[in-house]
Amino acid sequence: MRPRRSHPAEGAKRGLGGEEGAARLATAGSRLALAAVVAIGGAAALVAIGVNAWWWLPMVMAVALWPCIRQ
């Protein structure tokens, strides 16, 4: 069964339509991308100075990205 398509006006009522929805999506994507760059860059810097990262690197990535994922 195919999902029902909503009318564009319904999406606008929910705040999901037009330029506003696209801007909100772009902002969320930008925040996620920035958090990923910071987390990866910070981890790479620590690895470059010789810190063993096998156990804490996934934890640092998760902590850095969690606020962006929750939104």
VMD Tcl script that draws the C-alpha trace (Angstrom):
set ca {
  {0.00 0.00 0.00}
  {1.38 3.39 -0.97}
  {1.56 6.12 1.66}
  {-0.93 8.95 1.35}
  {0.55 12.15 -0.02}
  {-0.25 15.18 2.04}
  {-1.32 18.47 0.57}
  {1.42 21.18 0.58}
  {-0.75 23.32 2.86}
  {-0.70 20.56 5.50}
  {3.08 20.57 5.48}
  {3.13 24.34 5.82}
  {0.88 24.10 8.91}
  {3.40 21.77 10.52}
  {6.28 24.08 9.59}
  {7.68 21.66 7.03}
  {6.95 23.45 3.81}
  {8.72 25.80 1.48}
  {11.85 27.75 2.20}
  {11.44 27.60 5.97}
  {11.52 23.80 6.01}
  {14.52 23.73 3.69}
  {16.37 26.26 5.84}
  {15.64 24.27 9.00}
  {16.92 21.09 7.36}
  {20.05 22.85 6.08}
  {20.75 24.27 9.54}
  {20.42 20.84 11.17}
  {22.69 19.34 8.54}
  {25.24 22.10 9.04}
  {25.27 21.53 12.80}
  {25.76 17.80 12.32}
  {28.52 18.35 9.77}
  {30.29 20.84 12.04}
  {30.07 18.48 15.01}
  {31.47 15.63 12.91}
  {34.37 17.76 11.69}
  {35.20 18.90 15.23}
  {35.00 15.37 16.64}
  {37.08 13.81 13.88}
  {39.59 16.66 13.89}
  {40.01 16.53 17.65}
  {40.47 12.78 17.61}
  {42.95 13.01 14.74}
  {44.97 15.62 16.63}
  {45.18 13.37 19.69}
  {46.18 10.37 17.58}
  {48.83 12.52 15.86}
  {50.48 13.28 19.19}
  {50.59 9.58 20.01}
  {47.55 9.00 22.22}
  {46.19 5.47 21.87}
  {42.61 5.91 20.62}
  {41.22 2.41 20.18}
  {38.83 2.56 23.16}
  {37.94 6.22 23.64}
  {37.63 7.42 20.04}
  {34.12 5.96 19.52}
  {33.05 7.43 22.86}
  {34.31 10.92 21.95}
  {32.56 10.76 18.58}
  {29.28 9.70 20.20}
  {29.44 12.42 22.87}
  {30.27 15.12 20.31}
  {27.52 14.10 17.89}
  {24.78 13.27 20.43}
  {23.28 16.81 20.73}
  {22.94 17.04 16.94}
  {21.43 13.58 16.65}
  {18.81 14.27 19.35}
  {17.37 17.32 17.55}
}
mol new
graphics top color blue
foreach p $ca { graphics top sphere $p radius 0.5 }
foreach p [lrange $ca 0 end-1] q [lrange $ca 1 end] { graphics top cylinder $p $q radius 0.2 }
display resetview
